[in-house]
């Protein structure tokens, strides 16, 4: 590819070409004061929120928006700058020092991934490096650029793309999981030799707090409000459609059925078309953030099922084969995940043993079984436990990456214990399979669209009338689908944050 062509493509991605023909026969409305629940797909009117309050979905209790009492830009920017300083100091600090019969070994945070590469487990080494070094640095740099740009009256055109990539990459920054992996590794090392914790451990713990504080004080909606919306919308066919802004209070009669209404998954902008929108086909590019707009995720079912089947295939050897081999004074054996938890229990570290058992055994099973139940229930158009399934999806999305504790623990132990026949720890194939299970289930959660669960019930109700299998707990949800557009747009009462 020529350099000029690459520059043209990059310019088109950052700032789409405005000199495209405009189709005046069609129109698109931008609906203000409206939001779509990302969990159940319910469109609702969003009232003005006071500082210290939040708005939740009337149907599934998903948090839709919030307002913090702190400064919307200055506070997260201060935490972001602190995170950058802690991150740079962490890279050049000692993680741990091990003294075994006078022989010492000092490691830092990069030693673990490097040792995994040297042992032939390059895939896991790269994964650990991404989750502990690359992803935290990238998301901190992105957030710094976003917040400094938000100080301007109008957001630059490249900020929406950074916000989208920040949302995608932030879950892969697993600093908080890594610090627990360090703690588990330390408890296993104290019985082997003298262990001295380095400054990097405290820096990682502080980095975990500052990054969490950045996300807690960040208000992305206020940042999006500073972004100027284009006057036309670029479609996938290479033409532009004129845009007009409407308000719920002013023009309730223009609120067409939900089949013609779609919201941007990136910035939340609600668009109303003059025709029914295909469920998965892209309708164009968002006039505010440039993200491809579609009503539902494409091929959500097939991709989720494929990822779940792959995760189940890897989960069996992940628990049957050892994740690491411990050699001490020339003898030793392999340890599976369950055996490691039992060893912690026998050493009297019962809370830590339960934590490892929950994160490494219970959570993967919960993710696979939970997603499988959602897929099967959606395929059967079951209305049973819709609200409960929505809550379960949110829980799975939150706890999914905590299963990486064992992978991080092994990477630390492999890096520290390298004393030939006196004592050594090597990684095994079970760790690779377990890391594959974690990654596949994270992708499965990302590809599954929970709104399809509610769409399936609505489709069944439309075809057959009321659902005979709906329980009392879901009757309200089905009735809500049957209500008029005005009921859909009822005010939400802000809850105290």
WOQUIRA-V111171 format. One record per residue. N is the residue number from 1. PHI is phi in whole degrees, -180 to 180 (999 if undefined). OMEGA is omega as a letter, one per 20 degrees, with the letter a starting at -180 (* if undefined). Layout:
# WOQUIRA-V111171
n: [N N]
phi: [PHI PHI]
omega: [OMEGA OMEGA]
This chain:
# WOQUIRA-V111171
n: [1 2 3 4 5 6 7 8 9 10 11 12 13 14 15 16 17 18 19 20 21 22 23 24 25 26 27 28 29 30 31 32 33 34 35 36 37 38 39 40 41 42 43 44 45 46 47 48 49 50 51 52 53 54 55 56 57 58 59 60 61 62 63 64 65 66 67 68 69 70 71 72 73 74 75 76 77 78 79 80 81 82 83 84 85 86 87 88 89 90 91 92 93 94 95 96 97 98 99 100 101 102 103 104 105 106 107 108 109 110 111 112 113 114 115 116 117 118 119 120 121 122 123 124 125 126 127 128 129 130 131 132 133 134 135 136 137 138 139 140 141 142 143 144 145 146 147 148 149 150 151 152 153 154 155 156 157 158 159 160 161 162 163 164 165 166 167 168 169 170 171 172 173 174 175 176 177 178 179 180 181 182 183 184 185 186 187 188 189 190 191 192 193 194 195 196 197 198 199 200 201 202 203 204 205 206 207 208 209 210 211 212 213 214 215 216 217 218 219 220 221 222 223 224 225 226 227 228 229 230 231 232 233 234 235 236 237 238 239 240 241 242 243 244 245 246 247 248 249 250 251 252 253 254 255 256 257 258 259 260 261 262 263 264 265 266 267 268 269 270 271 272 273 274 275 276 277 278 279 280 281 282 283 284 285 286 287 288 289 290 291 292 293 294 295 296 297 298 299 300 301 302 303 304 305 306 307 308 309 310 311 312 313 314 315 316 317 318 319 320 321 322 323 324 325 326 327 328 329 330 331 332 333 334 335 336 337 338 339 340 341 342 343 344 345 346 347 348 349 350 351 352 353 354 355 356 357 358 359 360 361 362 363 364 365 366 367 368 369 370 371 372 373 374 375 376 377 378 379 380 381 382 383 384 385 386 387 388 389 390 391 392 393 394 395 396 397 398 399 400 401 402 403 404 405 406 407 408 409 410 411 412 413 414 415 416 417 418 419 420 421 422 423 424 425 426 427 428 429 430 431 432 433 434 435 436 437 438 439 440 441 442 443 444 445 446 447 448 449 450 451 452 453 454 455 456 457 458 459 460 461 462 463 464 465 466 467 468 469 470 471 472 473 474 475 476 477 478 479 480 481 482 483 484 485 486 487 488 489 490 491 492 493 494 495 496 497]
phi: [999 -71 -64 -63 -68 -63 -65 -65 -65 -65 -65 -68 -71 -81 -135 -56 -63 -89 -86 -100 -64 -107 -89 -76 -79 -118 -150 -135 -102 -97 -95 -82 61 -131 -143 -103 -69 -71 -101 -119 80 -78 -86 -141 -79 -100 -77 -62 -104 -85 -57 87 -123 -144 -115 -122 -64 -70 -101 -121 68 -72 -71 -99 -162 -152 -128 -89 -82 -82 -63 -67 -113 -65 -66 -64 -66 -64 -66 -67 -63 -63 -63 -63 -64 -66 -65 -65 -66 -64 -64 -110 -114 -81 -85 -161 -127 -116 -118 -122 54 87 -95 -114 -143 -115 -130 -121 -72 -88 -65 -58 -59 -67 -66 -64 -65 -66 -82 97 -102 -65 -62 -71 -61 -67 -62 -64 -64 -66 -73 -110 -122 -71 -61 -59 -65 -68 -69 -66 -65 -61 -65 -61 -67 -64 -71 -66 -72 -69 -72 -79 -63 -125 -71 -64 -66 -88 -66 -57 -68 -67 -62 -66 -68 -64 -63 -78 -90 -59 -63 -87 -89 -110 -65 -67 -74 -64 -66 -70 -62 -63 -64 -65 -63 -63 -65 -80 -86 -65 -82 -96 -163 -78 -120 -120 -79 -89 -67 -64 -64 -69 -69 -64 -63 -67 -63 -59 -70 -69 -69 -65 -67 -62 -67 -70 -94 -79 -121 -68 -64 -65 -70 -65 -65 -83 -85 -73 -88 -65 -84 -134 -116 -83 -93 -74 -88 85 -121 -116 -112 -67 -112 -140 -89 -130 -120 -63 -69 -81 -135 -68 -71 -86 -74 -75 -57 -64 -64 -105 -112 -146 -123 -77 -70 -88 -110 83 -66 -96 -119 -119 -98 -91 -152 -68 -98 -64 -59 -121 -73 -68 -101 149 -109 -59 -70 -104 -116 82 -76 -66 -101 -144 -69 -136 -63 -75 52 -63 -64 -63 -68 -65 -64 -62 -68 -66 -62 -64 -64 -65 -61 -80 -69 -64 -68 -64 -98 -87 -95 -68 -90 -158 -119 -105 -115 -136 55 84 -134 170 -153 -83 -127 -85 -65 -66 -64 -64 -66 -65 -63 -65 -63 -67 -82 89 -94 -66 -60 -69 -64 -65 -64 -64 -63 -69 -72 -99 -116 -69 -62 -59 -65 -60 -66 -67 -66 -61 -67 -63 -62 -64 -65 -66 -64 -69 -63 -87 58 -83 -98 -74 64 -63 -64 -65 -66 -65 -65 -62 -63 -65 -66 -61 -64 -78 -89 -59 -80 -71 -71 -76 -58 -65 -64 -66 -61 -63 -62 -72 -64 -63 -73 -84 -89 -138 -123 54 -79 -65 -166 -157 -129 -122 -82 -127 -65 -61 -67 -64 -64 -68 -62 -65 -61 -63 -66 -65 -70 -63 -65 -64 -64 -68 -82 -76 -104 -65 -67 -66 -62 -77 -63 -64 -66 -65 -66 -66 -65 -66 -80 -120 86 -67 -82 -71 -94 -71 -86 -64 -71 -103 -62 -65 -67 -67 -64 -65 -67 -83 -72 -78 -63 -62 -68 -62 -98 -64 -64 -95 -81 -67 -94 -67 -70]
omega: [r a a r r r r r r r r r a a a a a a r a a r a a a a r r r a r r r a r r a a a r a r a r a a r a r r a r r r a a r a a r r r a a r r r r a r a a a a r r r r r r r r r r r a r r r a a a r r a r a r a r r r a r a a r a a a a r r r r r a r r r a a r r r r r r r a a a a a r r a a r r r a r r r a r r r r r r r r r a a a r r r r r a r r a a a r a r a a a r a a r r r a r r r a r a a r a a r a r a a a a r r r r r r r r a a r r r r r a a a r a a r r r r r a r a r r r r a a r a r r r r r a r a r r a a a a r a a a a r a r a a a r r r a a r r a a r a r r r a r a a a r a r a a a r a r a r a r a r r a r a a a r r r a r r r r r r r a a a r r r r a a r r r a r r a r a r a r a r a a r r r r r r r a r r a a r r r r r r r a a a a a a r r r a a a a r r r r a a a r r r a a r a r a a r r r r r r r r r r a a a a r r r a a r r r a r r a r a a a r a r a r r r r r r r a r r r r a r r r a a a r r r a r a a a r a r r r r r a r r r r r r a a a a a a a a r a a a a r r r r r r a a a r r r r a r a r r r r r a *]
